[in-house]
Structure formats: C-alpha cells, structure tokens
Amino acid sequence: MVCQEFILLLIVLGLSMYFESFDIYITVIIAYIYHVIGHVIQSIFLQQYIPGVFSGIVTAGYCTYQIYDVVSANCMLLGYSFVTLLIIFVNIAVSFKMLQRIQKNV
C-alpha cells in the first residue's frame, strides 16, 4: 500500500512538472501535513508512541516552512488540499479492501 501511494505521488509530481504548475503537488504536501497532525492526535489520544510520529513532525515542519510563502500568496490551496486529503482517504480505504480480499484468497 505504501508503494502504491508513493507511485501515485510520483505521478502527481510528474503531472505537476508537465503542466509547469506545482499547485497540485503543494495540495498533496498540505494533505500530508494534515495526515501527520492526525497521527499526533492519535498518539495523544492513545497515550503511546505511534510509529512515524517523530519523523512525521520533522518532515511536516520542514514542508510547512518551505511552502509557507506559496500558501500565503494563494489561500485557495488550503481548500484544495482538503479535496486532495479526501481523495487520499478514499484511495487508502480501497487499498485496504483490496488487501483484505487478497489475504482471503491466500
């Protein structure tokens, strides 16, 4: 599943480069930051360490620092990032369903 998500990210990056607009890629990065925040909240709620929280905080902080000026200039990217996050959640849900079917057949 992680490999599939990484391949989708590479496709988005390739499309962004082809169309010479990184707005789509930036919305994916913002969605990633939301995802990391979700893991931090999950860690606090469960009162235990969730794998990837520390590295997620570091990378999300760096990403926030790098894209701050772009997002400040175009606040609509924040709105688009919620749509991107929804697409990512749907993709993950479908991936889990596929994984369950594969495991039943094995």
C-alpha positions as a Python dict, from the first residue, in 0.01 Angstrom:
ca = {
    (1, 'M'): (0, 0, 0),
    (2, 'V'): (283, 239, 82),
    (3, 'C'): (445, 162, -254),
    (4, 'Q'): (115, 233, -432),
    (5, 'E'): (82, 568, -250),
    (6, 'F'): (442, 655, -341),
    (7, 'I'): (377, 573, -708),
    (8, 'L'): (69, 798, -705),
    (9, 'L'): (278, 1076, -552),
    (10, 'L'): (535, 1037, -829),
    (11, 'I'): (259, 1054, -1091),
    (12, 'V'): (124, 1374, -934),
    (13, 'L'): (473, 1522, -929),
    (14, 'G'): (523, 1425, -1293),
    (15, 'L'): (192, 1585, -1393),
    (16, 'S'): (285, 1898, -1199),
    (17, 'M'): (613, 1920, -1383),
    (18, 'Y'): (446, 1854, -1719),
    (19, 'F'): (190, 2130, -1669),
    (20, 'E'): (452, 2353, -1504),
    (21, 'S'): (226, 2414, -1205),
    (22, 'F'): (310, 2277, -865),
    (23, 'D'): (-27, 2369, -712),
    (24, 'I'): (-144, 2007, -722),
    (25, 'Y'): (178, 1887, -562),
    (26, 'I'): (155, 2153, -291),
    (27, 'T'): (-201, 2042, -206),
    (28, 'V'): (-65, 1687, -163),
    (29, 'I'): (204, 1820, 71),
    (30, 'I'): (-57, 2012, 272),
    (31, 'A'): (-270, 1696, 291),
    (32, 'Y'): (39, 1514, 419),
    (33, 'I'): (76, 1776, 692),
    (34, 'Y'): (-290, 1717, 791),
    (35, 'H'): (-214, 1345, 797),
    (36, 'V'): (80, 1396, 1033),
    (37, 'I'): (-137, 1611, 1261),
    (38, 'G'): (-385, 1323, 1268),
    (39, 'H'): (-110, 1085, 1381),
    (40, 'V'): (-2, 1328, 1655),
    (41, 'I'): (-363, 1348, 1780),
    (42, 'Q'): (-385, 968, 1760),
    (43, 'S'): (-67, 937, 1965),
    (44, 'I'): (-201, 1176, 2230),
    (45, 'F'): (-540, 1002, 2240),
    (46, 'L'): (-391, 653, 2272),
    (47, 'Q'): (-118, 780, 2508),
    (48, 'Q'): (151, 584, 2328),
    (49, 'Y'): (404, 633, 2052),
    (50, 'I'): (268, 580, 1703),
    (51, 'P'): (537, 473, 1451),
    (52, 'G'): (635, 760, 1229),
    (53, 'V'): (516, 1042, 1456),
    (54, 'F'): (862, 1183, 1522),
    (55, 'S'): (976, 1169, 1160),
    (56, 'G'): (635, 1299, 1051),
    (57, 'I'): (668, 1601, 1279),
    (58, 'V'): (1015, 1675, 1145),
    (59, 'T'): (917, 1639, 778),
    (60, 'A'): (585, 1822, 820),
    (61, 'G'): (763, 2108, 992),
    (62, 'Y'): (1013, 2131, 709),
    (63, 'C'): (737, 2114, 447),
    (64, 'T'): (541, 2386, 626),
    (65, 'Y'): (849, 2608, 633),
    (66, 'Q'): (917, 2552, 261),
    (67, 'I'): (563, 2611, 128),
    (68, 'Y'): (456, 2892, 365),
    (69, 'D'): (513, 3171, 112),
    (70, 'V'): (329, 2989, -167),
    (71, 'V'): (27, 2913, 50),
    (72, 'S'): (22, 3268, 189),
    (73, 'A'): (0, 3402, -166),
    (74, 'N'): (-276, 3158, -268),
    (75, 'C'): (-504, 3060, 22),
    (76, 'M'): (-725, 2854, -212),
    (77, 'L'): (-457, 2585, -194),
    (78, 'L'): (-571, 2511, 161),
    (79, 'G'): (-924, 2445, 36),
    (80, 'Y'): (-799, 2227, -247),
    (81, 'S'): (-586, 2033, -2),
    (82, 'F'): (-900, 1910, 179),
    (83, 'V'): (-1023, 1766, -151),
    (84, 'T'): (-682, 1606, -200),
    (85, 'L'): (-696, 1462, 152),
    (86, 'L'): (-1041, 1316, 79),
    (87, 'I'): (-907, 1151, -237),
    (88, 'I'): (-615, 1008, -38),
    (89, 'F'): (-853, 867, 226),
    (90, 'V'): (-1070, 705, -41),
    (91, 'N'): (-759, 558, -203),
    (92, 'I'): (-641, 415, 129),
    (93, 'A'): (-986, 268, 203),
    (94, 'V'): (-996, 100, -139),
    (95, 'S'): (-641, -30, -86),
    (96, 'F'): (-740, -184, 249),
    (97, 'K'): (-1042, -352, 87),
    (98, 'M'): (-820, -494, -187),
    (99, 'L'): (-568, -613, 72),
    (100, 'Q'): (-842, -793, 267),
    (101, 'R'): (-961, -970, -48),
    (102, 'I'): (-606, -1073, -135),
    (103, 'Q'): (-550, -1209, 216),
    (104, 'K'): (-873, -1414, 199),
    (105, 'N'): (-756, -1576, -125),
    (106, 'V'): (-413, -1669, 12),
}
